[in-house]
Amino acid sequence: MEEKKFDINSLIGFVLLGAIVLWWMYSNQPTPEEKLEAEKNKIENVEKATVTSTLTDSTKKSEIITQATDSLSLVKAQGQLGVFAYSATLPSAQEDGETILENDLLKLVISNKGGQIKEALLKKYVTYDSLPLYMVKDNNAAFNINFGTSDNRTLNTKDLFFEPTLTKSGGNQVLSMKLKVSEGNFLEYRYVMKPTEYMVDFTVRSQGLSASLDANKPVTLDYGLEAFRKEKSISYENQQTEMYYEKEDEKIDYLSIGDEDDAEEKDVNWVAYKQHFFSTILISEQAFSSAKLTSKTLSLDQDVDTTFTKAFHLKAPLALQAGELNYNMNWYIGPNDYQILKKYDRNIKEIVNLGWGIFGYLNRWIFIPVFNFLQLFIGNYGLIIILLTIVVRIIMSPLVYKSYLSSAKMKVLKPEMEDINKRLPGKENAMKRQQETMALQSKAGVSPLAGCIPALLQMPVFFALFRFFPSNIDLRQKGFLWADDLSAYDSIYELPFRIPMYGSHISLFPILASLAIFFYMKMSQDQQMGMQQPQQEGMPDMQKMMKMMMYLSPVMMLVFFNMYASSLSLYYFVSNLLTVAIMLVIKHYIIDEDKIHAKIQENKLKPKKEGKFRQRLNQAMSQAQEQQAQQKKKNKK
């Protein structure tokens, strides 16, 4: 075998190759700056890797926690709500979740919780102290349906969460609020708001709930509202605030305006929580088979700065059809404007209190049309009231003339009636004295009733306008002279104390109206004194009674009208002034007592045929005289 020898050339080659490698590594090593940048990048890469790992772990943990929380919430909700737990797990299950419906007149805020109206704002009106006018706000109203479930629970919709869906259809805003058992099974509140309406369509219906509801337990609607104060006078507002409702056969009824009242009615079509100038009305196409209604006054004290006036409540059962709910309803949330309300064919215009019988007819067919006509040409409502008063007084002036003419005739006959009383004195001649007096009046063509009938015919106008002005929303917050609101009292001075029945302020229009009534009563009394028959024995002193009325009527006006609408006092002030003026014109320029006397004497000479009523009356009086004479003879024996 050949022995291997050490090769010096190979060794030198390896040494040279190693030197070249060392030289290359030395000449290409990074600068200090490059080393610093490399370290920095290395650290950042490590940090990024750490963060990514941490986030991944956290996300996984969060997902696990969320799943666990949702599971626990669902288990808890199922324990409380049973099959209705589904809605509690939806994103809409939020205490502050809400949807807005709004047009030019009305703004509604609908809450996810309960699916009910959370706020209702009337955009065209403000309160007496210039604040936004809310019908619903700050939990003053609650709309709730109470029902039993198939798993033996009793639930209230006001505590449950609805899922909202807002769409538009033909210019209308449509809001569907669904309380879900599952995607296809639900209880729905459906609101439809039209562009220029205070009336909102409202539907309550269910789908697929027949298996979830307990058919043996009643489904009950509970709807309550505490009415906000909106007007200056609390006591006057309370007098005009009451619950109206329509029951079977379209009969309108209402609860008392007193402290508290309730009623149970059948077949109720609608219920109105009516305040002085604004109302919230729930209308149902399918009448409630029965309804329990309550009203309670919360404050009557004018000196207390209260928030609420009255509390209203409706409780009514809802009928199931094949295990489901299906009610088509409407909400009216708006002003008590007769012109607006009468266009709805549901009889809700009757909540505007225009008076009953003939008083209501006068307002509907005469005073409202005349007032609306005057509005077309005159913007000042005080002037409209004055012109309306002038129109009324001119129309009624023939009755004033008839009454004054009758008084003048009786005045001319007074001397002859006094002669009869002197000729037939004493109680024993009372019947004969009355008979001759009536015969004299009949021959002269004079009737005492002729003066009373015209006065009675004016009474319907008086009472009709007594209802018209306080009910007219057009007068609300319209000023005239010193009155800043013709629908409220016209205070010119605030008293530091309160006078019972009068108040803590002084209104000027009632003072002026009282003075006008005093002068009218004074003139009427002077005229009546001239025609007054001499007082007969046993009869009340009419002169004293008339004097008492002359002073009592102005005092009553002064006291009771101090809290009433200044428009009403303005009307009575102008009306009585005009009546006094008409009476003065009649007295000095129309009535001639000498001609009346001559006419009476002429009538006395004419043969007078007595009517059947007069004959019977005379016959009865003759029989009474005979009985009196016989009674005297018996007493003498």
C-alpha positions in Angstrom: 0.0 0.0 0.0 1.4 3.4 -0.9 1.8 5.8 2.1 0.1 9.2 1.9 2.3 12.3 2.3 1.4 15.7 3.7 0.6 18.1 0.9 1.9 21.6 1.7 0.1 23.2 -1.3 -3.3 22.1 -0.1 -2.6 23.6 3.3 -1.6 26.9 1.8 -4.8 26.9 -0.3 -7.1 26.4 2.7 -5.3 29.2 4.6 -5.7 31.6 1.7 -9.4 30.6 1.3 -10.0 31.2 5.1 -8.3 34.6 4.9 -10.4 35.7 2.0 -13.6 34.7 3.9 -12.5 36.6 7.0 -11.7 39.6 4.9 -15.1 39.6 3.2 -16.9 39.2 6.5 -15.0 42.1 8.0 -15.5 44.4 5.1 -19.3 43.7 4.9 -20.2 43.9 8.6 -23.1 46.4 9.4 -22.4 49.8 10.7 -23.4 50.8 14.3 -26.5 52.6 13.0 -27.5 49.5 11.0 -27.0 47.3 14.0 -29.3 49.6 16.1 -32.0 49.6 13.4 -31.9 45.8 13.2 -32.2 45.5 17.0 -35.2 47.8 16.9 -36.9 45.8 14.2 -36.3 42.6 16.0 -37.9 44.0 19.2 -40.9 45.3 17.2 -41.4 41.9 15.6 -41.3 40.2 18.9 -43.9 42.7 20.4 -46.2 42.3 17.4 -46.1 38.6 17.7 -46.9 38.9 21.4 -49.8 41.3 20.9 -51.2 39.2 18.1 -51.1 36.2 20.3 -52.7 38.1 23.2 -55.5 39.5 21.0 -56.3 36.1 19.6 -56.5 34.7 23.1 -58.6 37.7 24.3 -61.0 37.4 21.4 -61.5 33.8 22.1 -62.0 34.4 25.7 -64.5 37.3 24.9 -66.4 35.2 22.6 -66.6 32.5 25.3 -67.7 35.0 27.9 -70.3 36.6 25.5 -71.7 33.2 24.7 -71.8 32.4 28.4 -73.5 35.7 29.2 -76.0 35.3 26.5 -76.8 31.9 27.6 -77.2 33.0 31.2 -79.4 36.0 30.1 -81.5 33.7 27.9 -81.9 31.2 30.8 -82.8 34.1 33.1 -85.2 35.6 30.6 -86.8 32.2 30.0 -87.3 31.8 33.7 -89.1 35.2 33.9 -90.8 35.4 30.5 -91.1 31.9 29.2 -91.8 31.9 25.5 -91.6 35.7 25.3 -87.9 35.6 26.3 -86.9 35.7 22.7 -87.5 39.5 22.4 -85.4 40.2 25.5 -82.3 38.8 23.7 -82.7 40.9 20.5 -80.7 44.1 19.9 -83.8 46.2 20.3 -84.1 45.2 24.0 -82.7 48.6 25.2 -84.2 50.8 27.8 -83.5 54.0 25.8 -84.4 52.5 22.4 -86.9 54.7 20.6 -88.4 55.6 17.2 -89.7 59.0 16.1 -92.8 59.6 14.0 -93.3 63.3 13.0 -95.3 65.5 10.7 -96.0 69.2 10.6 -98.5 69.1 13.5 -97.4 66.2 15.8 -94.3 64.5 17.0 -94.4 61.1 18.6 -91.6 59.2 20.3 -92.3 55.5 20.5 -90.3 53.5 23.1 -89.0 50.0 22.4 -89.9 49.1 25.9 -93.7 48.6 25.9 -94.0 49.7 22.3 -95.9 52.7 23.6 -95.9 56.4 23.1 -93.2 57.9 25.2 -93.6 61.5 24.1 -96.4 63.4 22.2 -95.6 67.0 21.2 -98.1 69.4 19.6 -95.9 71.5 17.4 -98.3 74.4 16.7 -99.1 75.2 20.4 -97.3 76.2 23.6 -98.4 76.2 27.3 -99.6 79.3 29.1 -96.0 80.0 30.1 -94.7 79.6 26.6 -93.2 76.1 27.0 -93.5 73.3 24.4 -96.9 71.6 24.7 -96.5 67.9 25.5 -99.5 65.7 25.9 -97.2 62.8 26.9 -93.8 63.1 28.5 -91.9 61.9 31.5 -94.0 58.8 32.1 -97.3 60.6 32.6 -99.0 58.0 30.4 -99.0 54.2 30.2 -100.5 51.9 27.6 -100.4 48.3 28.6 -101.9 44.9 27.7 -102.0 42.4 30.5 -102.3 38.7 29.5 -101.7 35.1 30.8 -99.4 32.7 29.0 -99.7 29.0 28.4 -96.8 28.3 30.9 -98.8 29.9 33.7 -97.3 33.4 33.7 -98.9 36.8 33.8 -97.1 39.4 31.7 -97.4 43.1 30.9 -96.4 44.6 27.6 -95.2 47.7 29.3 -92.3 45.6 30.7 -91.4 43.9 27.5 -89.3 44.9 24.5 -90.6 45.4 21.0 -88.6 45.4 17.8 -89.2 48.5 15.6 -89.4 48.6 11.8 -90.0 52.1 10.3 -91.1 52.3 6.6 -92.9 54.8 4.3 -96.0 54.0 2.3 -97.8 56.5 0.1 -96.4 59.5 2.1 -97.4 57.9 5.4 -94.9 56.9 8.1 -95.5 53.3 9.2 -94.0 51.9 12.4 -94.3 48.3 13.2 -93.4 47.4 16.8 -93.2 43.6 17.3 -93.0 41.7 20.6 -91.6 38.4 19.2 -91.9 34.8 20.4 -90.0 33.8 17.4 -89.4 35.3 13.9 -92.9 34.4 12.7 -94.9 34.7 15.9 -95.4 38.0 17.6 -97.7 40.7 19.1 -97.6 43.8 17.0 -98.4 47.5 17.6 -98.7 49.3 14.2 -98.6 53.1 14.0 -99.5 54.9 10.8 -98.9 58.7 10.7 -100.3 60.8 7.9 -98.6 64.0 6.7 -101.1 66.6 8.0 -103.2 64.8 10.6 -103.5 64.7 14.3 -105.2 61.3 13.9 -102.8 58.3 14.0 -103.9 54.9 12.9 -103.1 52.3 15.5 -103.5 48.5 15.2 -103.1 45.8 17.8 -102.8 42.3 16.4 -101.1 39.0 17.0 -99.8 36.2 14.8 -99.1 32.7 15.9 -99.7 33.4 19.6 -102.7 31.2 20.1 -100.5 28.4 21.5 -98.6 30.9 23.8 -101.6 32.6 25.4 -103.8 31.2 28.1 -107.3 31.3 26.7 -108.8 31.0 30.2 -107.2 34.2 31.4 -108.5 37.6 30.3 -106.5 39.9 28.0 -106.9 43.4 29.5 -106.1 46.8 28.1 -104.9 49.3 30.7 -104.5 52.9 29.6 -103.9 55.7 32.0 -102.8 59.4 31.7 -102.1 62.2 34.1 -103.0 65.4 32.4 -100.4 68.2 32.3 -101.5 71.6 33.3 -101.5 73.8 30.2 -103.6 76.9 31.0 -103.2 79.9 33.4 -106.1 79.1 35.8 -106.0 75.6 37.3 -109.5 75.8 38.7 -111.0 77.0 35.4 -109.0 74.4 33.4 -110.3 71.7 35.8 -113.9 72.8 35.2 -113.3 72.2 31.4 -111.4 68.9 31.9 -113.3 65.6 32.0 -113.5 62.1 30.5 -115.9 61.7 27.6 -116.8 58.4 26.0 -119.2 57.0 23.5 -121.2 53.9 24.4 -123.8 51.8 22.8 -126.1 53.5 20.2 -123.7 56.4 19.9 -124.7 57.9 23.2 -122.2 60.4 24.6 -121.5 60.4 28.3 -118.9 61.8 30.6 -117.6 61.5 34.2 -118.1 64.3 36.7 -115.6 67.1 36.8 -115.6 66.8 40.6 -112.9 65.4 42.8 -113.3 61.8 41.7 -115.8 59.7 39.6 -115.9 56.3 38.0 -118.3 54.3 35.8 -118.6 50.8 34.3 -120.1 50.8 30.8 -120.8 48.3 28.0 -120.0 48.6 24.3 -117.6 51.6 24.5 -116.5 52.9 21.1 -114.0 55.5 22.2 -112.7 57.2 25.3 -111.5 60.9 25.4 -109.2 62.3 28.0 -110.4 65.8 27.3 -108.7 68.8 28.8 -109.8 72.4 28.3 -108.4 72.8 24.8 -106.6 69.6 24.0 -107.4 65.9 24.1 -106.1 62.4 23.8 -108.7 60.1 22.3 -108.5 56.3 21.9 -111.0 55.1 19.3 -111.7 51.4 18.5 -113.6 50.1 15.4 -114.5 47.1 17.5 -116.3 48.3 20.6 -114.9 47.3 24.0 -117.5 44.9 25.4 -117.1 46.6 28.8 -115.0 49.3 30.2 -114.1 50.6 33.7 -113.5 54.4 33.6 -112.1 56.5 36.4 -111.3 60.2 36.7 -109.6 62.0 39.7 -108.8 65.6 40.2 -105.2 66.0 41.3 -105.2 69.8 42.1 -107.8 72.5 42.4 -105.7 75.0 44.3 -104.9 78.0 42.2 -102.0 79.0 44.4 -100.2 75.7 44.0 -97.8 75.5 41.1 -98.8 72.0 40.1 -97.8 69.9 37.1 -100.9 67.9 36.7 -104.6 68.6 36.8 -106.5 65.3 36.5 -105.7 61.5 36.3 -107.7 59.4 33.8 -107.8 55.6 33.5 -109.4 53.1 31.2 -109.5 49.3 31.8 -111.2 47.1 29.2 -111.0 43.4 28.2 -109.8 42.6 24.7 -111.5 39.7 22.9 -109.5 36.9 21.2 -110.5 35.7 17.8 -109.3 32.1 17.2 -106.8 32.7 19.9 -105.4 35.9 18.3 -105.8 39.7 18.9 -107.0 41.9 16.1 -108.1 45.5 17.0 -108.1 48.4 14.5 -107.9 51.6 16.5 -107.0 55.3 16.2 -105.3 57.9 18.4 -106.3 61.5 18.2 -103.8 63.6 19.9 -104.5 67.3 19.3 -106.6 70.4 19.8 -110.3 70.5 20.7 -111.1 72.4 17.5 -114.7 71.8 16.5 -113.8 72.3 12.8 -111.1 69.6 12.9 -113.0 67.1 15.0 -116.2 67.2 13.0 -114.5 65.9 9.8 -113.9 62.6 11.5 -117.0 60.4 11.2 -116.7 59.1 14.8 -118.8 61.7 16.8 -115.7 62.9 18.7 -116.7 66.5 18.0 -119.1 66.2 20.9 -116.3 66.6 23.4 -116.4 70.3 22.6 -119.0 71.4 25.1 -121.3 73.7 23.1 -124.2 73.1 25.4 -127.2 70.7 25.1 -130.4 71.1 23.2 -131.2 74.4 21.7 -128.0 76.0 23.1 -125.8 73.6 21.1 -127.9 74.2 17.9 -127.5 77.9 18.3 -123.7 77.5 18.6 -123.3 75.0 15.7 -125.6 76.7 13.2 -125.3 80.4 14.1 -122.5 81.5 16.3 -119.7 79.3 14.9 -120.4 80.1 11.3 -120.7 83.8 12.0 -117.5 83.8 14.1 -115.7 81.9 11.3 -116.9 84.4 8.7 -115.7 87.3 10.7 -112.3 85.6 11.1 -111.9 85.8 7.3 -111.7 89.6 7.4 -110.6 90.6 11.0 -107.4 89.4 12.7 -108.1 91.0 16.1 -110.3 88.5 18.1 -111.4 91.2 20.6 -112.9 93.1 17.7 -114.5 89.9 16.4 -116.2 89.4 19.8 -117.5 93.0 19.8 -118.8 92.7 16.2 -120.4 89.3 17.1 -122.1 91.0 20.1 -123.4 93.8 17.9 -124.9 91.3 15.5 -126.6 89.4 18.3 -127.9 92.6 19.9 -129.3 93.9 16.6 -131.1 90.6 16.0 -132.5 90.5 19.5 -133.5 94.2 19.5 -137.1 93.5 18.4 -137.5 91.4 21.6 -136.1 94.3 23.7 -138.7 96.6 21.9 -141.6 94.2 22.6 -140.6 93.9 26.3 -140.2 97.7 26.7 -143.5 98.3 24.9 -145.3 96.0 27.2 -143.8 97.8 30.2 -145.0 101.1 28.8 -148.6 99.8 28.3 -148.6 98.5 31.9 -147.4 101.9 33.1 -150.2 103.7 31.3 -152.8 101.3 32.9 -151.3 101.7 36.4 -153.6 104.5 37.6 -156.7 102.5 36.7 -155.3 99.4 38.5 -154.7 101.5 41.6 -158.4 102.6 41.5 -159.5 98.9 41.5 -157.3 98.2 44.5 -158.7 101.2 46.4 -162.3 100.2 45.5 -161.8 96.5 46.5 -159.5 96.5 49.6 -158.8 93.6 51.9 -158.1 89.9 51.6 -161.8 89.1 51.2 -161.8 91.0 47.9 -158.5 89.5 46.6 -160.2 87.2 44.0 -162.6 89.9 42.7 -159.8 92.4 42.6 -157.6 90.1 40.5 -160.6 89.3 38.2 -161.3 93.0 37.5 -157.7 93.7 36.9 -157.4 90.9 34.4 -160.6 92.1 32.7 -159.1 95.7 32.4 -155.9 94.3 30.9 -157.9 92.2 28.5 -160.1 95.1 27.3 -157.0 97.3 26.9 -155.2 94.7 24.9 -152.3 94.4 27.4 -150.8 91.3 28.8 -148.3 91.1 31.7 -146.7 88.1 30.0 -145.9 90.1 26.9 -143.0 91.6 28.8 -141.7 88.3 30.2 -141.8 86.3 26.9 -139.2 88.4 25.1 -136.9 88.2 28.1 -137.3 84.4 28.2 -136.6 84.2 24.4 -133.2 85.9 25.0 -132.1 83.3 27.6 -131.1 80.6 25.1 -128.7 83.1 23.5 -127.2 84.0 26.9 -126.5 80.3 27.8 -125.3 79.4 24.3 -122.7 82.1 24.3 -121.8 81.1 27.9 -120.6 77.8 26.4 -119.3 79.1 23.1 -116.6 81.5 24.2 -114.8 79.2 26.8 -114.8 76.3 24.2 -113.4 78.3 21.3 -109.7 77.4 20.9 -109.3 80.2 18.4 -109.4 82.6 21.3 -106.6 80.8 23.2 -103.5 83.1 23.7 -105.1 85.8 21.6 -104.8 89.2 23.3 -107.0 92.3 23.3 -106.3 95.5 25.2 -104.9 94.6 28.6 -106.0 90.9 28.3 -103.1 88.8 27.1 -105.3 85.7 26.6 -109.0 85.9 25.8 -109.5 82.3 26.8 -108.2 83.1 30.4 -108.8 85.7 33.0 -107.5 89.2 32.4 -105.5 90.0 35.6 -104.6 93.6 36.1 -103.4 93.2 39.7 -102.1 90.2 41.7 -103.3 90.2 45.3 -100.9 89.2 48.2 -103.7 86.9 49.5 -106.5 84.8 48.2 -110.2 85.6 48.6 -112.5 82.6 48.7 -114.5 82.1 45.5 -112.8 85.2 44.0 -109.2 84.3 43.7 -105.9 86.1 44.2 -106.1 88.6 41.4 -108.4 91.3 40.0 -109.8 91.0 36.5 -111.0 94.2 34.9 -113.5 92.9 32.3 -115.7 91.4 35.0 -115.7 94.7 36.8 -116.8 96.5 33.6 -119.4 93.9 32.9 -120.8 94.2 36.5 -121.1 98.0 36.1 -122.9 97.5 32.7 -125.3 95.0 34.3 -126.0 97.3 37.2 -127.1 100.2 34.9 -129.1 97.8 32.8 -130.9 96.4 35.9 -131.4 100.0 37.2 -133.1 101.0 33.9 -135.2 97.9 33.9 -136.2 98.4 37.5 -137.2 102.0 36.8 -139.4 100.8 33.9 -140.9 98.0 36.0 -141.6 100.4 38.9 -143.7 102.5 36.5 -145.8 99.5 35.4 -145.7 97.6 38.8 -149.1 96.8 40.1 -149.8 98.0 43.6 -148.8 95.4 46.2 -151.6 93.2 47.3 -152.1 91.7 50.7 -150.4 88.4 51.2 -148.2 88.8 48.1 -144.4 89.3 48.1 -143.0 92.8 47.8 -141.8 92.7 44.1 -140.1 96.1 44.5 -137.8 94.8 47.2 -137.1 91.7 45.2 -136.2 93.7 42.1 -133.9 95.9 44.2 -132.2 92.9 45.6 -131.7 91.5 42.1 -130.3 94.8 40.9 -127.5 94.6 43.4 -127.1 90.8 43.5 -126.6 90.3 39.7 -123.5 92.6 39.4 -122.0 91.1 42.5 -122.4 87.6 41.1 -120.8 88.6 37.8 -117.9 90.3 39.7 -117.2 87.2 41.9 -117.8 84.2 39.6 -116.5 85.7 36.4 -113.2 86.8 37.9 -111.7 83.3 37.1 -113.6 82.9 33.8 -112.4 83.6 30.2 -112.1 87.3 29.6 -113.8 86.8 26.2 -117.0 86.0 28.1 -116.8 89.0 30.4 -116.0 91.2 27.3 -119.1 89.9 25.6 -121.4 90.6 28.6 -119.9 94.1 29.0 -120.5 95.1 25.4 -123.9 93.3 25.3 -125.3 95.1 28.3 -123.9 98.5 27.1 -125.7 97.9 23.8 -128.9 96.9 25.5 -128.9 100.1 27.6 -128.3 102.1 24.5 -131.2 100.4 22.7 -133.5 100.9 25.6 -132.6 104.6 25.7 -133.3 105.0 22.0 -136.6 103.1 22.4 -137.6 105.3 25.3 -136.8 108.7 23.9 -137.3 108.2 20.2 -139.7 105.3 19.5 -142.1 104.9 22.4 -144.8 107.6 22.8 -146.8 107.1 26.0 -149.6 109.5 24.9 -150.2 107.4 21.7 -150.1 104.2 23.8 -152.7 105.7 26.2 -155.0 106.7 23.3 -154.7 103.3 21.7 -155.5 101.6 25.0 -158.6 103.7 25.5 -159.7 102.9 21.9 -159.2 99.2 22.6 -161.4 99.4 25.7 -164.3 100.7 23.7 -164.1 97.8 21.2 -166.1 94.7 22.0 -163.7 92.1 23.2 -164.4 88.4 22.6 -162.9 86.3 25.4 -161.1 83.2 24.4 -161.8 79.8 25.9 -158.9 79.9 28.2 -160.0 83.3 29.6 -163.6 82.0 30.0 -162.4 79.0 31.9 -160.2 81.2 34.1 -163.0 83.6 34.9 -165.3 80.7 35.6 -162.8 79.2 38.0 -162.3 82.5 39.7 -166.1 83.0 40.1 -166.4 79.5 41.6 -163.6 80.4 44.0 -165.3 83.6 45.0 -168.6 81.7 45.7 -166.7 79.2 47.8 -165.1 82.0 49.8 -168.5 83.6 50.4 -170.0 80.3 51.6 -167.1 79.8 53.9 -167.6 83.2 55.4 -171.3 82.5 56.1 -170.4 79.2 57.8 -167.8 81.0 60.0 -170.4 83.7 61.1 -172.8 80.9 62.1 
